[in-house]
């Protein structure tokens, strides 16, 4: 009798353990139900004419800076339809204020959230977790409080403010939500990613700090995620894996991208010469963890074999063996940080122009929109109807610190064809060249001027 009771108890404990493990595994899922990217109004477009006026009215610039800006603007991969902050368009970048800065953030945050809730049929009162990643502005009450007040969210919503995470913040937020889902069952989570440009437009003449003005543009996104198994059939993608690397222990990596003041007291982002090396190391260290978990075994064995043979022959000369990234992923969402970043990532990953097209076109149309950039890339893929059920997407994000944060998604349905922010222009893409030739044609005279008095006469003529 006692033996029977003991066996029964053990059996019940085993069943309970299996059931509990099943529930935990179900709650470890992270589904993307929808996302919305921000598209600014047309009067905020930074075309050639507007960019020229902006540069010419900066009294701190001289002939060397004009030549640098011309060369960089032409080759940056930025098009004629990106969006800039309101104070830059209005010519008041010298005197930014908090009211305008908060208005800029409100337009992005509330604009994307309104569409996100409407398009997915989810009420703000159903949100259990709220994450905001906007680094370069602080308000009291917080930006999170502004969202909660606007949408009258529940008083038990779990809120997280990720500041200073840079261009990789949205992937960090996804990883955070994924871990929170293991604790909070049957939950909805919202992530809002953007950056504040109005108070951070650089007005000095340091080259290392002028580059962000050319690359960074107005943008943002909002994501809706859940771990509810009942919502699986409505989801766009399922998170398979996320890997984070932070190289901040290295002084060179830490100082490669910093917000500092120049000698004149102007604040801005300084991009050092060590940035490419810091980025390369961060990507390499991240991939050491990510790729063994995502690439098929046959590819890992092939790479190990070829690498071994290569080390034993030719004294390590010749082409270095590389992994075939396409054996594990069909699509690549690379952070559109700039043409140089895209080119370097393409070479290191062995990608062709078709693979890099979404990132190049996102940079050309919307510029570097910080942490939201990879979602503009995803939106381009969706608008071009590239995504099919079962495909895997590798999202690669880089950020100050220096960080590399990647995640792998699996497409859950074929009907991913929403044009989103590409509605009015997707038919014009891809463009044949991302070089800004119109800027070169209009301001090529800068390269011909050597004397400052001649330059001043030319500038005065254009202004008048």
C-alpha positions as CSV (number, residue, x, y, z in Angstrom):
1,X,0.0,0.0,0.0
2,X,2.7,2.4,1.0
3,X,4.7,1.4,-2.1
4,X,1.7,2.2,-4.3
5,X,1.2,5.6,-2.7
6,X,4.9,6.4,-3.1
7,X,4.9,5.4,-6.8
8,X,1.7,7.4,-7.3
9,X,3.2,10.5,-5.6
10,X,6.4,10.2,-7.7
11,X,4.2,9.9,-10.9
12,X,2.2,13.0,-9.9
13,X,5.4,15.0,-9.2
14,X,6.7,13.9,-12.6
15,X,3.5,15.0,-14.4
16,X,3.6,18.3,-12.5
17,X,7.2,18.9,-13.5
18,X,6.5,18.2,-17.1
19,X,3.4,20.5,-17.1
20,X,5.4,23.3,-15.4
21,X,8.2,23.0,-17.9
22,X,5.7,23.1,-20.7
23,X,4.2,26.3,-19.4
24,X,7.6,27.9,-18.8
25,X,8.6,27.0,-22.4
26,X,5.5,28.6,-23.8
27,X,6.1,31.8,-21.9
28,X,9.6,32.0,-23.2
29,X,8.3,32.8,-26.7
30,X,8.4,36.3,-27.9
31,X,6.2,37.3,-30.9
32,X,6.2,40.5,-32.8
33,X,2.6,41.4,-33.5
34,X,3.3,44.7,-35.3
35,X,5.5,47.7,-35.7
36,X,5.2,51.2,-36.9
37,X,8.0,53.5,-38.3
38,X,7.7,57.3,-38.1
39,X,7.5,59.4,-41.2
40,X,7.9,63.1,-40.7
41,X,5.9,65.8,-42.6
42,X,7.3,66.9,-46.0
43,X,8.1,70.4,-44.7
44,X,10.9,68.8,-42.6
45,X,12.8,67.4,-45.6
46,X,16.5,68.2,-45.8
47,X,17.0,68.6,-49.5
48,X,20.1,70.1,-51.2
49,X,18.8,73.7,-51.0
50,X,18.0,73.4,-47.3
51,X,21.3,71.6,-46.4
52,X,23.2,74.3,-48.3
53,X,21.6,77.1,-46.4
54,X,22.1,75.3,-43.1
55,X,25.9,74.9,-43.7
56,X,26.4,78.4,-45.0
57,X,24.7,80.1,-42.0
58,X,27.1,78.4,-39.6
59,X,29.6,81.2,-38.8
60,X,32.1,78.8,-37.3
61,X,32.9,77.1,-40.6
62,X,35.7,77.9,-43.0
63,X,36.9,76.7,-46.4
64,X,38.4,73.4,-45.1
65,X,35.1,72.6,-43.3
66,X,33.1,73.4,-46.4
67,X,35.2,71.1,-48.5
68,X,35.0,68.3,-45.9
69,X,31.2,68.6,-45.7
70,X,30.8,68.6,-49.5
71,X,32.9,65.5,-49.9
72,X,31.2,63.7,-47.0
73,X,27.6,64.7,-48.1
74,X,28.1,63.5,-51.6
75,X,29.5,60.1,-50.5
76,X,27.5,59.4,-47.3
77,X,24.7,57.6,-49.1
78,X,22.0,60.1,-47.9
79,X,19.3,61.1,-50.3
80,X,17.3,64.2,-50.9
81,X,14.2,63.2,-48.8
82,X,15.5,62.6,-45.3
83,X,14.0,64.6,-42.5
84,X,15.6,67.0,-40.1
85,X,14.6,68.6,-36.8
86,X,12.2,71.5,-36.9
87,X,14.6,74.1,-35.4
88,X,17.2,73.3,-38.1
89,X,14.6,73.8,-40.9
90,X,13.4,77.1,-39.2
91,X,17.0,78.3,-38.7
92,X,16.9,78.4,-34.9
93,X,19.4,75.6,-34.2
94,X,21.5,78.1,-32.2
95,X,18.8,78.4,-29.6
96,X,17.2,75.0,-28.9
97,X,14.6,74.9,-26.2
98,X,12.9,72.2,-24.1
99,X,9.4,72.8,-25.4
100,X,10.4,72.2,-29.0
101,X,12.5,69.2,-28.0
102,X,9.5,67.5,-26.2
103,X,7.2,68.4,-29.1
104,X,9.5,66.6,-31.5
105,X,9.6,63.5,-29.3
106,X,5.8,63.6,-28.8
107,X,5.2,63.7,-32.6
108,X,7.3,60.5,-33.0
109,X,6.2,58.6,-30.0
110,X,2.4,59.4,-30.1
111,X,2.3,59.2,-33.9
112,X,3.7,55.7,-34.1
113,X,1.8,54.4,-31.0
114,X,-1.6,55.7,-32.3
115,X,-1.1,53.7,-35.5
116,X,0.3,50.7,-33.6
117,X,-2.7,50.4,-31.3
118,X,-5.2,51.0,-34.1
119,X,-3.7,48.6,-36.6
120,X,-3.4,45.7,-34.2
121,X,-6.6,46.1,-32.3
122,X,-4.9,46.3,-28.9
123,X,-5.9,48.8,-26.3
124,X,-3.3,50.8,-24.3
125,X,-5.0,49.5,-21.1
126,X,-3.9,45.9,-22.1
127,X,-0.2,46.8,-22.1
128,X,1.8,45.1,-19.3
129,X,5.3,46.3,-20.1
130,X,6.5,49.6,-21.6
131,X,10.0,50.3,-22.7
132,X,11.3,53.6,-24.1
133,X,14.8,54.1,-25.6
134,X,15.3,57.8,-26.2
135,X,18.7,58.8,-24.9
136,X,19.5,62.5,-25.5
137,X,16.6,64.2,-23.7
138,X,15.4,64.1,-20.1
139,X,12.1,65.4,-18.9
140,X,10.3,65.5,-15.5
141,X,7.9,63.7,-15.4
142,X,9.7,61.1,-17.6
143,X,8.9,60.3,-21.2
144,X,7.4,57.0,-19.9
145,X,5.0,59.0,-17.7
146,X,4.0,61.2,-20.7
147,X,3.0,58.0,-22.6
148,X,1.1,56.6,-19.6
149,X,-0.7,59.8,-19.1
150,X,-1.6,60.2,-22.8
151,X,-3.1,56.7,-23.1
152,X,-4.3,56.4,-19.5
153,X,-2.5,53.1,-19.0
154,X,-3.0,50.9,-16.0
155,X,-1.2,51.8,-12.8
156,X,0.6,48.4,-12.6
157,X,2.3,48.7,-16.0
158,X,5.9,47.8,-15.8
159,X,8.1,50.6,-17.2
160,X,11.7,50.7,-18.3
161,X,13.7,53.7,-19.5
162,X,16.9,52.7,-21.5
163,X,19.1,55.8,-21.9
164,X,22.5,56.2,-23.5
165,X,22.2,52.9,-25.4
166,X,22.7,54.6,-28.8
167,X,21.9,53.0,-32.1
168,X,21.5,49.4,-30.7
169,X,18.9,50.4,-28.2
170,X,15.9,48.8,-29.9
171,X,17.5,45.3,-30.0
172,X,18.5,45.7,-26.3
173,X,14.9,46.5,-25.5
174,X,13.7,43.4,-27.4
175,X,16.2,41.3,-25.4
176,X,14.9,42.9,-22.2
177,X,11.3,42.2,-23.0
178,X,12.2,38.6,-24.0
179,X,13.6,38.1,-20.5
180,X,10.7,39.8,-18.8
181,X,8.3,37.5,-20.6
182,X,9.8,34.6,-18.7
183,X,8.4,36.2,-15.5
184,X,5.2,37.9,-16.7
185,X,2.9,35.4,-18.4
186,X,0.3,36.2,-21.0
187,X,1.6,39.8,-21.4
188,X,1.7,42.6,-24.0
189,X,4.8,44.7,-24.3
190,X,5.4,48.0,-26.2
191,X,8.9,49.3,-27.2
192,X,9.4,52.9,-28.4
193,X,12.8,53.8,-30.0
194,X,13.9,57.1,-31.3
195,X,16.4,59.9,-30.7
196,X,16.1,63.6,-29.9
197,X,17.8,65.8,-32.5
198,X,16.6,69.3,-31.7
199,X,18.9,69.9,-28.6
200,X,21.8,67.9,-30.0
201,X,22.5,69.5,-33.4
202,X,26.2,70.3,-33.5
203,X,27.1,73.9,-34.3
204,X,30.9,73.8,-34.1
205,X,33.6,73.0,-36.6
206,X,35.4,69.9,-35.3
207,X,35.4,67.3,-38.2
208,X,34.9,64.3,-35.9
209,X,31.8,66.0,-34.5
210,X,30.4,67.3,-37.8
211,X,29.8,63.9,-39.3
212,X,26.7,63.0,-37.2
213,X,24.9,66.1,-38.6
214,X,25.2,64.6,-42.0
215,X,24.2,61.1,-41.1
216,X,21.6,61.4,-38.3
217,X,18.0,62.1,-39.3
218,X,14.5,62.3,-37.7
219,X,12.9,59.0,-37.2
220,X,11.5,56.4,-34.7
221,X,9.5,53.3,-34.3
222,X,7.1,51.5,-32.0
223,X,6.9,47.7,-31.5
224,X,4.2,45.5,-30.1
225,X,5.3,42.1,-28.7
226,X,3.6,39.4,-26.7
227,X,4.2,35.9,-25.2
228,X,0.6,34.9,-25.5
229,X,0.4,31.6,-27.4
230,X,-3.2,32.5,-28.4
231,X,-1.7,35.4,-30.5
232,X,0.8,33.2,-32.4
233,X,-1.4,33.1,-35.5
234,X,-1.5,36.9,-35.6
235,X,2.2,37.4,-35.2
236,X,4.6,38.7,-37.9
237,X,7.7,37.2,-36.5
238,X,9.0,35.0,-33.6
239,X,12.2,35.8,-31.8
240,X,14.6,32.8,-32.0
241,X,17.7,34.2,-30.3
242,X,19.3,37.4,-29.1
243,X,23.0,37.9,-28.3
244,X,24.5,41.0,-26.7
245,X,28.1,42.1,-26.4
246,X,29.5,45.1,-24.6
247,X,33.1,46.1,-25.1
248,X,33.1,49.1,-22.7
249,X,36.0,47.6,-20.7
250,X,38.3,48.7,-23.5
251,X,39.3,52.4,-23.4
252,X,39.5,52.6,-27.2
253,X,36.0,51.1,-27.6
254,X,34.6,53.2,-24.8
255,X,36.0,56.5,-26.3
256,X,35.2,55.6,-29.9
257,X,31.8,57.3,-29.8
258,X,31.1,59.9,-27.1
259,X,29.1,63.0,-26.5
260,X,31.5,65.8,-25.6
261,X,32.0,69.5,-25.8
262,X,34.5,71.0,-28.3
263,X,37.0,73.8,-27.5
264,X,34.3,76.4,-28.2
265,X,31.8,74.8,-25.8
266,X,29.6,73.3,-28.5
267,X,28.2,69.9,-27.5
268,X,28.0,67.0,-30.0
269,X,29.0,63.4,-30.8
270,X,32.6,62.7,-31.4
271,X,33.4,59.7,-33.7
272,X,37.1,58.7,-33.2
273,X,39.4,57.0,-35.6
274,X,39.3,53.9,-33.4
275,X,35.5,53.4,-34.2
276,X,36.0,50.9,-37.1
277,X,38.3,48.7,-35.0
278,X,35.9,48.9,-32.0
279,X,33.0,47.9,-34.2
280,X,34.8,45.1,-35.9
281,X,35.8,43.6,-32.6
282,X,32.3,43.9,-31.2
283,X,30.8,42.2,-34.2
284,X,33.4,39.4,-34.0
285,X,32.9,38.8,-30.3
286,X,29.1,38.7,-30.8
287,X,29.2,36.3,-33.7
288,X,31.4,33.9,-31.7
289,X,28.3,33.3,-29.5
290,X,25.6,33.8,-32.1
291,X,26.8,31.8,-35.1
292,X,27.4,28.4,-33.5
293,X,23.8,28.5,-32.2
294,X,22.2,29.5,-35.5
295,X,24.2,28.2,-38.5
296,X,23.6,24.5,-39.5
297,X,26.1,21.9,-38.3
298,X,27.3,21.1,-41.8
299,X,28.4,24.7,-42.3
300,X,30.3,24.8,-39.1
301,X,32.0,21.6,-39.9
302,X,32.9,22.8,-43.4
303,X,34.3,26.0,-42.0
304,X,36.4,24.2,-39.4
305,X,37.8,21.8,-42.0
306,X,38.7,24.6,-44.5
307,X,40.2,26.7,-41.8
308,X,42.3,23.8,-40.6
309,X,43.6,23.0,-44.1
310,X,44.2,26.7,-44.7
311,X,46.4,26.9,-41.6
312,X,48.5,24.0,-42.8
313,X,49.1,25.3,-46.3
314,X,50.4,28.4,-48.1
315,X,51.8,29.8,-44.8
316,X,48.4,31.3,-44.1
317,X,48.6,33.3,-47.3
318,X,45.7,33.8,-49.7
319,X,42.0,34.3,-49.1
320,X,40.9,33.7,-45.5
321,X,38.1,31.1,-45.1
322,X,34.8,32.5,-44.1
323,X,31.4,31.2,-42.9
324,X,28.5,31.1,-45.4
325,X,26.0,33.3,-43.5
326,X,23.2,32.5,-46.0
327,X,23.2,28.9,-44.8
328,X,21.5,30.1,-41.7
329,X,19.7,33.4,-42.7
330,X,17.7,34.5,-45.7
331,X,17.7,38.2,-44.9
332,X,20.0,40.7,-43.1
333,X,18.8,43.9,-41.3
334,X,22.0,45.8,-40.8
335,X,22.1,49.1,-38.9
336,X,22.1,51.8,-41.6
337,X,24.7,53.9,-39.8
338,X,26.4,55.1,-43.0
339,X,27.8,53.9,-46.3
340,X,31.2,52.9,-44.8
341,X,29.4,50.8,-42.1
342,X,27.3,49.0,-44.7
343,X,30.2,48.4,-47.0
344,X,32.4,46.9,-44.1
345,X,29.6,44.7,-42.9
346,X,28.9,43.5,-46.4
347,X,32.5,42.5,-47.0
348,X,32.9,40.8,-43.6
349,X,29.7,38.8,-43.9
350,X,30.1,37.9,-47.6
351,X,26.9,39.6,-48.7
352,X,26.0,40.7,-52.2
353,X,24.3,43.9,-53.3
354,X,20.8,42.2,-53.2
355,X,21.4,41.4,-49.5
356,X,22.6,45.0,-48.7
357,X,19.9,46.7,-50.8
358,X,17.4,47.2,-48.0
359,X,20.0,48.8,-45.7
360,X,21.4,51.1,-48.4
361,X,17.9,52.2,-49.5
362,X,16.8,52.8,-45.9
363,X,19.9,55.0,-45.4
364,X,19.2,56.8,-48.7
365,X,15.6,57.5,-48.0
366,X,15.5,58.1,-44.2
367,X,19.1,58.5,-43.1
368,X,20.5,57.1,-39.9
369,X,17.5,57.1,-37.6
370,X,19.5,55.7,-34.7
371,X,18.0,52.7,-32.9
372,X,14.9,52.7,-35.2
373,X,17.1,52.3,-38.3
374,X,16.9,48.5,-38.6
375,X,13.1,48.6,-38.6
376,X,13.1,50.9,-41.6
377,X,15.2,48.2,-43.2
378,X,12.7,45.5,-42.3
379,X,9.9,47.7,-43.6
380,X,11.7,48.0,-47.0
381,X,11.9,44.2,-47.2
382,X,8.2,43.9,-46.4
383,X,7.3,46.6,-48.9
384,X,9.3,44.7,-51.6
385,X,7.5,41.5,-50.6
386,X,10.8,39.7,-49.9
387,X,9.7,37.9,-46.7
388,X,8.2,34.4,-46.7
389,X,7.0,32.2,-43.9
390,X,9.9,30.3,-42.3
391,X,12.6,32.7,-43.4
392,X,15.1,33.8,-40.9
393,X,16.2,37.4,-40.4
394,X,19.4,38.5,-38.7
395,X,19.3,41.9,-37.2
396,X,22.6,43.5,-36.5
397,X,22.8,46.7,-34.4
398,X,25.8,48.7,-33.3
399,X,26.0,51.4,-30.6
400,X,28.2,53.6,-28.5
401,X,30.0,51.8,-25.6
402,X,30.9,50.0,-27.8
403,X,28.2,47.5,-28.3
404,X,27.0,44.9,-30.8
405,X,23.6,43.5,-30.2
406,X,22.0,41.0,-32.6
407,X,18.8,39.0,-32.8
408,X,17.4,36.4,-35.0
409,X,13.7,36.4,-36.1
410,X,11.6,33.8,-37.9
411,X,8.8,34.9,-40.2
412,X,5.5,33.5,-39.1
413,X,3.3,34.2,-42.1
414,X,3.6,35.0,-45.8
415,X,1.4,38.1,-45.8
416,X,4.1,40.4,-44.7
417,X,3.6,43.0,-47.4
418,X,2.7,46.3,-45.6
419,X,4.4,49.2,-47.3
420,X,4.4,51.2,-44.1
421,X,6.5,54.4,-44.5
422,X,7.5,53.4,-48.0
423,X,4.1,53.9,-49.5
424,X,4.8,57.0,-51.5
425,X,8.2,56.0,-52.8
426,X,8.7,52.3,-52.9
427,X,8.2,52.2,-56.7
428,X,11.2,54.4,-57.1
429,X,13.5,52.1,-55.2
430,X,16.1,50.7,-55.5
431,X,17.9,53.7,-56.9
432,X,20.9,53.1,-59.2
433,X,23.3,55.2,-57.2
434,X,23.1,56.5,-53.6
435,X,25.7,59.3,-54.3
436,X,24.2,62.8,-53.8
437,X,25.2,64.2,-57.2
438,X,22.8,67.1,-57.0
439,X,24.7,68.4,-53.9
440,X,28.0,68.1,-55.8
441,X,26.6,69.9,-58.9
442,X,25.3,72.8,-56.8
443,X,28.2,73.3,-54.5
444,X,31.2,72.0,-56.5
445,X,32.6,75.6,-56.5
446,X,33.7,75.0,-52.9
447,X,36.6,72.8,-54.2
448,X,37.8,75.6,-56.5
449,X,38.2,78.2,-53.8
450,X,41.5,78.6,-51.9
451,X,41.4,82.0,-50.5
452,X,39.1,82.9,-47.6
453,X,38.1,86.4,-49.1
454,X,37.0,84.7,-52.3
455,X,35.0,82.2,-50.3
456,X,33.2,84.9,-48.4
457,X,32.3,86.8,-51.6
458,X,30.8,83.6,-53.0
459,X,28.8,82.9,-49.8
460,X,27.5,86.4,-49.6
461,X,26.4,86.2,-53.2
462,X,24.5,83.0,-52.6
463,X,22.9,84.3,-49.4
464,X,21.7,87.4,-51.2
